[in-house]
């Protein structure tokens, strides 16, 4: 997996599982992945070492991957979206369109 694929995967997992992270973990993750700040910039802002930031980001990555491995929320969401797309390809009845709408709202 290259860096871009890894970043996309982690940001999707973050979107799903961020409520399971601490406020500090969210701050570090958002600074690094969303604001494109360097380890040094983050370390300076939070008055910690670059190594502490690096370690924290690695822990966050492991946590996000672990949450997905256990809970499978991303996989389930992707499967639901795939099924909705398949339903849209067919000639839907009014009842089926209502079900599709409800599925999309979940």
Phi and psi in radians as a Rosetta constraint file:
Dihedral C 1 N 2 CA 2 C 2 CIRCULARHARMONIC -1.447 0.35
Dihedral N 2 CA 2 C 2 N 3 CIRCULARHARMONIC 3.054 0.35
Dihedral C 2 N 3 CA 3 C 3 CIRCULARHARMONIC -1.064 0.35
Dihedral N 3 CA 3 C 3 N 4 CIRCULARHARMONIC -0.696 0.35
Dihedral C 3 N 4 CA 4 C 4 CIRCULARHARMONIC -1.168 0.35
Dihedral N 4 CA 4 C 4 N 5 CIRCULARHARMONIC -0.793 0.35
Dihedral C 4 N 5 CA 5 C 5 CIRCULARHARMONIC -1.058 0.35
Dihedral N 5 CA 5 C 5 N 6 CIRCULARHARMONIC -0.727 0.35
Dihedral C 5 N 6 CA 6 C 6 CIRCULARHARMONIC -1.104 0.35
Dihedral N 6 CA 6 C 6 N 7 CIRCULARHARMONIC -0.775 0.35
Dihedral C 6 N 7 CA 7 C 7 CIRCULARHARMONIC -1.108 0.35
Dihedral N 7 CA 7 C 7 N 8 CIRCULARHARMONIC -0.755 0.35
Dihedral C 7 N 8 CA 8 C 8 CIRCULARHARMONIC -1.098 0.35
Dihedral N 8 CA 8 C 8 N 9 CIRCULARHARMONIC -0.805 0.35
Dihedral C 8 N 9 CA 9 C 9 CIRCULARHARMONIC -1.053 0.35
Dihedral N 9 CA 9 C 9 N 10 CIRCULARHARMONIC -0.801 0.35
Dihedral C 9 N 10 CA 10 C 10 CIRCULARHARMONIC -1.152 0.35
Dihedral N 10 CA 10 C 10 N 11 CIRCULARHARMONIC -0.674 0.35
Dihedral C 10 N 11 CA 11 C 11 CIRCULARHARMONIC -1.210 0.35
Dihedral N 11 CA 11 C 11 N 12 CIRCULARHARMONIC -0.585 0.35
Dihedral C 11 N 12 CA 12 C 12 CIRCULARHARMONIC -1.168 0.35
Dihedral N 12 CA 12 C 12 N 13 CIRCULARHARMONIC -0.804 0.35
Dihedral C 12 N 13 CA 13 C 13 CIRCULARHARMONIC -1.106 0.35
Dihedral N 13 CA 13 C 13 N 14 CIRCULARHARMONIC -0.649 0.35
Dihedral C 13 N 14 CA 14 C 14 CIRCULARHARMONIC -1.074 0.35
Dihedral N 14 CA 14 C 14 N 15 CIRCULARHARMONIC -0.760 0.35
Dihedral C 14 N 15 CA 15 C 15 CIRCULARHARMONIC -1.030 0.35
Dihedral N 15 CA 15 C 15 N 16 CIRCULARHARMONIC -0.641 0.35
Dihedral C 15 N 16 CA 16 C 16 CIRCULARHARMONIC -1.385 0.35
Dihedral N 16 CA 16 C 16 N 17 CIRCULARHARMONIC -0.755 0.35
Dihedral C 16 N 17 CA 17 C 17 CIRCULARHARMONIC -1.899 0.35
Dihedral N 17 CA 17 C 17 N 18 CIRCULARHARMONIC 0.129 0.35
Dihedral C 17 N 18 CA 18 C 18 CIRCULARHARMONIC -1.025 0.35
Dihedral N 18 CA 18 C 18 N 19 CIRCULARHARMONIC -0.491 0.35
Dihedral C 18 N 19 CA 19 C 19 CIRCULARHARMONIC -1.170 0.35
Dihedral N 19 CA 19 C 19 N 20 CIRCULARHARMONIC -0.246 0.35
Dihedral C 19 N 20 CA 20 C 20 CIRCULARHARMONIC -1.586 0.35
Dihedral N 20 CA 20 C 20 N 21 CIRCULARHARMONIC -0.084 0.35
Dihedral C 20 N 21 CA 21 C 21 CIRCULARHARMONIC -1.675 0.35
Dihedral N 21 CA 21 C 21 N 22 CIRCULARHARMONIC 2.760 0.35
Dihedral C 21 N 22 CA 22 C 22 CIRCULARHARMONIC -1.315 0.35
Dihedral N 22 CA 22 C 22 N 23 CIRCULARHARMONIC 2.880 0.35
Dihedral C 22 N 23 CA 23 C 23 CIRCULARHARMONIC -1.072 0.35
Dihedral N 23 CA 23 C 23 N 24 CIRCULARHARMONIC -0.687 0.35
Dihedral C 23 N 24 CA 24 C 24 CIRCULARHARMONIC -1.117 0.35
Dihedral N 24 CA 24 C 24 N 25 CIRCULARHARMONIC -0.759 0.35
Dihedral C 24 N 25 CA 25 C 25 CIRCULARHARMONIC -1.080 0.35
Dihedral N 25 CA 25 C 25 N 26 CIRCULARHARMONIC -0.742 0.35
Dihedral C 25 N 26 CA 26 C 26 CIRCULARHARMONIC -1.076 0.35
Dihedral N 26 CA 26 C 26 N 27 CIRCULARHARMONIC -0.750 0.35
Dihedral C 26 N 27 CA 27 C 27 CIRCULARHARMONIC -1.082 0.35
Dihedral N 27 CA 27 C 27 N 28 CIRCULARHARMONIC -0.812 0.35
Dihedral C 27 N 28 CA 28 C 28 CIRCULARHARMONIC -1.100 0.35
Dihedral N 28 CA 28 C 28 N 29 CIRCULARHARMONIC -0.819 0.35
Dihedral C 28 N 29 CA 29 C 29 CIRCULARHARMONIC -1.065 0.35
Dihedral N 29 CA 29 C 29 N 30 CIRCULARHARMONIC -0.842 0.35
Dihedral C 29 N 30 CA 30 C 30 CIRCULARHARMONIC -1.133 0.35
Dihedral N 30 CA 30 C 30 N 31 CIRCULARHARMONIC -0.686 0.35
Dihedral C 30 N 31 CA 31 C 31 CIRCULARHARMONIC -1.090 0.35
Dihedral N 31 CA 31 C 31 N 32 CIRCULARHARMONIC -0.758 0.35
Dihedral C 31 N 32 CA 32 C 32 CIRCULARHARMONIC -1.345 0.35
Dihedral N 32 CA 32 C 32 N 33 CIRCULARHARMONIC -0.853 0.35
Dihedral C 32 N 33 CA 33 C 33 CIRCULARHARMONIC -1.565 0.35
Dihedral N 33 CA 33 C 33 N 34 CIRCULARHARMONIC -0.557 0.35
Dihedral C 33 N 34 CA 34 C 34 CIRCULARHARMONIC -1.725 0.35
Dihedral N 34 CA 34 C 34 N 35 CIRCULARHARMONIC -0.634 0.35
Dihedral C 34 N 35 CA 35 C 35 CIRCULARHARMONIC -1.719 0.35
Dihedral N 35 CA 35 C 35 N 36 CIRCULARHARMONIC -0.049 0.35
Dihedral C 35 N 36 CA 36 C 36 CIRCULARHARMONIC 1.006 0.35
Dihedral N 36 CA 36 C 36 N 37 CIRCULARHARMONIC 0.628 0.35
Dihedral C 36 N 37 CA 37 C 37 CIRCULARHARMONIC -1.460 0.35
Dihedral N 37 CA 37 C 37 N 38 CIRCULARHARMONIC 2.586 0.35
Dihedral C 37 N 38 CA 38 C 38 CIRCULARHARMONIC -1.361 0.35
Dihedral N 38 CA 38 C 38 N 39 CIRCULARHARMONIC 2.894 0.35
Dihedral C 38 N 39 CA 39 C 39 CIRCULARHARMONIC -1.018 0.35
Dihedral N 39 CA 39 C 39 N 40 CIRCULARHARMONIC -0.693 0.35
Dihedral C 39 N 40 CA 40 C 40 CIRCULARHARMONIC -1.110 0.35
Dihedral N 40 CA 40 C 40 N 41 CIRCULARHARMONIC -0.736 0.35
Dihedral C 40 N 41 CA 41 C 41 CIRCULARHARMONIC -1.123 0.35
Dihedral N 41 CA 41 C 41 N 42 CIRCULARHARMONIC -0.745 0.35
Dihedral C 41 N 42 CA 42 C 42 CIRCULARHARMONIC -1.151 0.35
Dihedral N 42 CA 42 C 42 N 43 CIRCULARHARMONIC -0.772 0.35
Dihedral C 42 N 43 CA 43 C 43 CIRCULARHARMONIC -1.034 0.35
Dihedral N 43 CA 43 C 43 N 44 CIRCULARHARMONIC -0.750 0.35
Dihedral C 43 N 44 CA 44 C 44 CIRCULARHARMONIC -1.133 0.35
Dihedral N 44 CA 44 C 44 N 45 CIRCULARHARMONIC -0.767 0.35
Dihedral C 44 N 45 CA 45 C 45 CIRCULARHARMONIC -1.074 0.35
Dihedral N 45 CA 45 C 45 N 46 CIRCULARHARMONIC -0.733 0.35
Dihedral C 45 N 46 CA 46 C 46 CIRCULARHARMONIC -1.706 0.35
Dihedral N 46 CA 46 C 46 N 47 CIRCULARHARMONIC 0.078 0.35
Dihedral C 46 N 47 CA 47 C 47 CIRCULARHARMONIC 0.963 0.35
Dihedral N 47 CA 47 C 47 N 48 CIRCULARHARMONIC 0.881 0.35
Dihedral C 47 N 48 CA 48 C 48 CIRCULARHARMONIC -2.324 0.35
Dihedral N 48 CA 48 C 48 N 49 CIRCULARHARMONIC 3.032 0.35
Dihedral C 48 N 49 CA 49 C 49 CIRCULARHARMONIC -1.378 0.35
Dihedral N 49 CA 49 C 49 N 50 CIRCULARHARMONIC 2.766 0.35
Dihedral C 49 N 50 CA 50 C 50 CIRCULARHARMONIC -1.053 0.35
Dihedral N 50 CA 50 C 50 N 51 CIRCULARHARMONIC -0.641 0.35
Dihedral C 50 N 51 CA 51 C 51 CIRCULARHARMONIC -1.107 0.35
Dihedral N 51 CA 51 C 51 N 52 CIRCULARHARMONIC -0.645 0.35
Dihedral C 51 N 52 CA 52 C 52 CIRCULARHARMONIC -1.134 0.35
Dihedral N 52 CA 52 C 52 N 53 CIRCULARHARMONIC -0.704 0.35
Dihedral C 52 N 53 CA 53 C 53 CIRCULARHARMONIC -1.149 0.35
Dihedral N 53 CA 53 C 53 N 54 CIRCULARHARMONIC -0.807 0.35
Dihedral C 53 N 54 CA 54 C 54 CIRCULARHARMONIC -1.017 0.35
Dihedral N 54 CA 54 C 54 N 55 CIRCULARHARMONIC -0.808 0.35
Dihedral C 54 N 55 CA 55 C 55 CIRCULARHARMONIC -1.099 0.35
Dihedral N 55 CA 55 C 55 N 56 CIRCULARHARMONIC -0.758 0.35
Dihedral C 55 N 56 CA 56 C 56 CIRCULARHARMONIC -1.099 0.35
Dihedral N 56 CA 56 C 56 N 57 CIRCULARHARMONIC -0.745 0.35
Dihedral C 56 N 57 CA 57 C 57 CIRCULARHARMONIC -1.116 0.35
Dihedral N 57 CA 57 C 57 N 58 CIRCULARHARMONIC -0.677 0.35
Dihedral C 57 N 58 CA 58 C 58 CIRCULARHARMONIC -1.127 0.35
Dihedral N 58 CA 58 C 58 N 59 CIRCULARHARMONIC -0.717 0.35
Dihedral C 58 N 59 CA 59 C 59 CIRCULARHARMONIC -1.099 0.35
Dihedral N 59 CA 59 C 59 N 60 CIRCULARHARMONIC -0.727 0.35
Dihedral C 59 N 60 CA 60 C 60 CIRCULARHARMONIC -1.084 0.35
Dihedral N 60 CA 60 C 60 N 61 CIRCULARHARMONIC -0.801 0.35
Dihedral C 60 N 61 CA 61 C 61 CIRCULARHARMONIC -1.009 0.35
Dihedral N 61 CA 61 C 61 N 62 CIRCULARHARMONIC -0.827 0.35
Dihedral C 61 N 62 CA 62 C 62 CIRCULARHARMONIC -1.076 0.35
Dihedral N 62 CA 62 C 62 N 63 CIRCULARHARMONIC -0.725 0.35
Dihedral C 62 N 63 CA 63 C 63 CIRCULARHARMONIC -1.071 0.35
Dihedral N 63 CA 63 C 63 N 64 CIRCULARHARMONIC -0.826 0.35
Dihedral C 63 N 64 CA 64 C 64 CIRCULARHARMONIC -1.071 0.35
Dihedral N 64 CA 64 C 64 N 65 CIRCULARHARMONIC -0.765 0.35
Dihedral C 64 N 65 CA 65 C 65 CIRCULARHARMONIC -1.159 0.35
Dihedral N 65 CA 65 C 65 N 66 CIRCULARHARMONIC -0.639 0.35
Dihedral C 65 N 66 CA 66 C 66 CIRCULARHARMONIC -1.178 0.35
Dihedral N 66 CA 66 C 66 N 67 CIRCULARHARMONIC -0.741 0.35
Dihedral C 66 N 67 CA 67 C 67 CIRCULARHARMONIC -1.040 0.35
Dihedral N 67 CA 67 C 67 N 68 CIRCULARHARMONIC -0.772 0.35
Dihedral C 67 N 68 CA 68 C 68 CIRCULARHARMONIC -1.158 0.35
Dihedral N 68 CA 68 C 68 N 69 CIRCULARHARMONIC -0.681 0.35
Dihedral C 68 N 69 CA 69 C 69 CIRCULARHARMONIC -1.087 0.35
Dihedral N 69 CA 69 C 69 N 70 CIRCULARHARMONIC -0.567 0.35
Dihedral C 69 N 70 CA 70 C 70 CIRCULARHARMONIC -1.589 0.35
Dihedral N 70 CA 70 C 70 N 71 CIRCULARHARMONIC -0.662 0.35
Dihedral C 70 N 71 CA 71 C 71 CIRCULARHARMONIC -1.781 0.35
Dihedral N 71 CA 71 C 71 N 72 CIRCULARHARMONIC -0.451 0.35
Dihedral C 71 N 72 CA 72 C 72 CIRCULARHARMONIC 1.010 0.35
Dihedral N 72 CA 72 C 72 N 73 CIRCULARHARMONIC 0.527 0.35
Dihedral C 72 N 73 CA 73 C 73 CIRCULARHARMONIC -1.170 0.35
Dihedral N 73 CA 73 C 73 N 74 CIRCULARHARMONIC -0.675 0.35
Dihedral C 73 N 74 CA 74 C 74 CIRCULARHARMONIC -1.145 0.35
Dihedral N 74 CA 74 C 74 N 75 CIRCULARHARMONIC -0.797 0.35
Dihedral C 74 N 75 CA 75 C 75 CIRCULARHARMONIC -1.055 0.35
Dihedral N 75 CA 75 C 75 N 76 CIRCULARHARMONIC -0.746 0.35
Dihedral C 75 N 76 CA 76 C 76 CIRCULARHARMONIC -1.159 0.35
Dihedral N 76 CA 76 C 76 N 77 CIRCULARHARMONIC -0.708 0.35
Dihedral C 76 N 77 CA 77 C 77 CIRCULARHARMONIC -1.103 0.35
Dihedral N 77 CA 77 C 77 N 78 CIRCULARHARMONIC -0.757 0.35
Dihedral C 77 N 78 CA 78 C 78 CIRCULARHARMONIC -1.096 0.35
Dihedral N 78 CA 78 C 78 N 79 CIRCULARHARMONIC -0.720 0.35
Dihedral C 78 N 79 CA 79 C 79 CIRCULARHARMONIC -1.149 0.35
Dihedral N 79 CA 79 C 79 N 80 CIRCULARHARMONIC -0.751 0.35
Dihedral C 79 N 80 CA 80 C 80 CIRCULARHARMONIC -1.037 0.35
Dihedral N 80 CA 80 C 80 N 81 CIRCULARHARMONIC -0.807 0.35
Dihedral C 80 N 81 CA 81 C 81 CIRCULARHARMONIC -1.094 0.35
Dihedral N 81 CA 81 C 81 N 82 CIRCULARHARMONIC -0.665 0.35
Dihedral C 81 N 82 CA 82 C 82 CIRCULARHARMONIC -1.111 0.35
Dihedral N 82 CA 82 C 82 N 83 CIRCULARHARMONIC -0.764 0.35
Dihedral C 82 N 83 CA 83 C 83 CIRCULARHARMONIC -1.155 0.35
Dihedral N 83 CA 83 C 83 N 84 CIRCULARHARMONIC -0.685 0.35
Dihedral C 83 N 84 CA 84 C 84 CIRCULARHARMONIC -1.076 0.35
Dihedral N 84 CA 84 C 84 N 85 CIRCULARHARMONIC -0.771 0.35
Dihedral C 84 N 85 CA 85 C 85 CIRCULARHARMONIC -1.074 0.35
Dihedral N 85 CA 85 C 85 N 86 CIRCULARHARMONIC -0.705 0.35
Dihedral C 85 N 86 CA 86 C 86 CIRCULARHARMONIC -1.115 0.35
Dihedral N 86 CA 86 C 86 N 87 CIRCULARHARMONIC -0.727 0.35
Dihedral C 86 N 87 CA 87 C 87 CIRCULARHARMONIC -1.101 0.35
Dihedral N 87 CA 87 C 87 N 88 CIRCULARHARMONIC -0.667 0.35
Dihedral C 87 N 88 CA 88 C 88 CIRCULARHARMONIC -1.137 0.35
Dihedral N 88 CA 88 C 88 N 89 CIRCULARHARMONIC -0.457 0.35
Dihedral C 88 N 89 CA 89 C 89 CIRCULARHARMONIC -1.256 0.35
Dihedral N 89 CA 89 C 89 N 90 CIRCULARHARMONIC -0.421 0.35
Dihedral C 89 N 90 CA 90 C 90 CIRCULARHARMONIC -1.509 0.35
Dihedral N 90 CA 90 C 90 N 91 CIRCULARHARMONIC 2.924 0.35
Dihedral C 90 N 91 CA 91 C 91 CIRCULARHARMONIC -1.432 0.35
Dihedral N 91 CA 91 C 91 N 92 CIRCULARHARMONIC 1.736 0.35
Dihedral C 91 N 92 CA 92 C 92 CIRCULARHARMONIC -1.431 0.35
Dihedral N 92 CA 92 C 92 N 93 CIRCULARHARMONIC 2.548 0.35
Dihedral C 92 N 93 CA 93 C 93 CIRCULARHARMONIC -1.425 0.35
Dihedral N 93 CA 93 C 93 N 94 CIRCULARHARMONIC 3.001 0.35
Dihedral C 93 N 94 CA 94 C 94 CIRCULARHARMONIC -1.047 0.35
Dihedral N 94 CA 94 C 94 N 95 CIRCULARHARMONIC -0.696 0.35
Dihedral C 94 N 95 CA 95 C 95 CIRCULARHARMONIC -1.116 0.35
Dihedral N 95 CA 95 C 95 N 96 CIRCULARHARMONIC -0.738 0.35
Dihedral C 95 N 96 CA 96 C 96 CIRCULARHARMONIC -1.162 0.35
Dihedral N 96 CA 96 C 96 N 97 CIRCULARHARMONIC -0.668 0.35
Dihedral C 96 N 97 CA 97 C 97 CIRCULARHARMONIC -1.102 0.35
Dihedral N 97 CA 97 C 97 N 98 CIRCULARHARMONIC -0.652 0.35
Dihedral C 97 N 98 CA 98 C 98 CIRCULARHARMONIC -1.149 0.35
Dihedral N 98 CA 98 C 98 N 99 CIRCULARHARMONIC -0.709 0.35
Dihedral C 98 N 99 CA 99 C 99 CIRCULARHARMONIC -1.141 0.35
Dihedral N 99 CA 99 C 99 N 100 CIRCULARHARMONIC -0.750 0.35
Dihedral C 99 N 100 CA 100 C 100 CIRCULARHARMONIC -1.046 0.35
Dihedral N 100 CA 100 C 100 N 101 CIRCULARHARMONIC -0.763 0.35
Dihedral C 100 N 101 CA 101 C 101 CIRCULARHARMONIC -1.065 0.35
Dihedral N 101 CA 101 C 101 N 102 CIRCULARHARMONIC -0.748 0.35
Dihedral C 101 N 102 CA 102 C 102 CIRCULARHARMONIC -1.141 0.35
Dihedral N 102 CA 102 C 102 N 103 CIRCULARHARMONIC -0.706 0.35
Dihedral C 102 N 103 CA 103 C 103 CIRCULARHARMONIC -1.097 0.35
Dihedral N 103 CA 103 C 103 N 104 CIRCULARHARMONIC -0.710 0.35
Dihedral C 103 N 104 CA 104 C 104 CIRCULARHARMONIC -1.167 0.35
Dihedral N 104 CA 104 C 104 N 105 CIRCULARHARMONIC -0.474 0.35
Dihedral C 104 N 105 CA 105 C 105 CIRCULARHARMONIC -1.350 0.35
Dihedral N 105 CA 105 C 105 N 106 CIRCULARHARMONIC -0.299 0.35
